[in-house]
Amino acid sequence: MSFRDLRNFTEMMRALGYPRLISMENFQTPNFMLVSEVLLWLVKRLHPGHVSKKKNKIIQY
């Protein structure tokens, strides 16, 4: 990701109300824990009750 992409991402997360401050330095090295926290937070924001059960956490084809 470019510097502009990271800056826009951090600003967007702040605007959406993400509870933790995300800095640009978090992405200097791969940060899988932060990415997983952000993805889980976004899913819970869109569908609050859908990640509480194991069957809803697994994508079924």
C-alpha positions, 0 to 999 in steps of 0.5 A: 500500500502506498503512503496515501492509501495508509493515511486514508485508511487510518483516517477512515477508521478514525471517522468510522469510530474504531476504538483504537488509534491506528498509526502509520507505523503499525504497517511498517511490518506485517501486522496480522493481529491488527488486520484481524481486529479491524476485520472483526470490528467491521463485521460486528459493525455490519452484522452484530449478531452473526459472529457469535456462533461457530457456524456463522464464522465459517464460509460455507459453499 
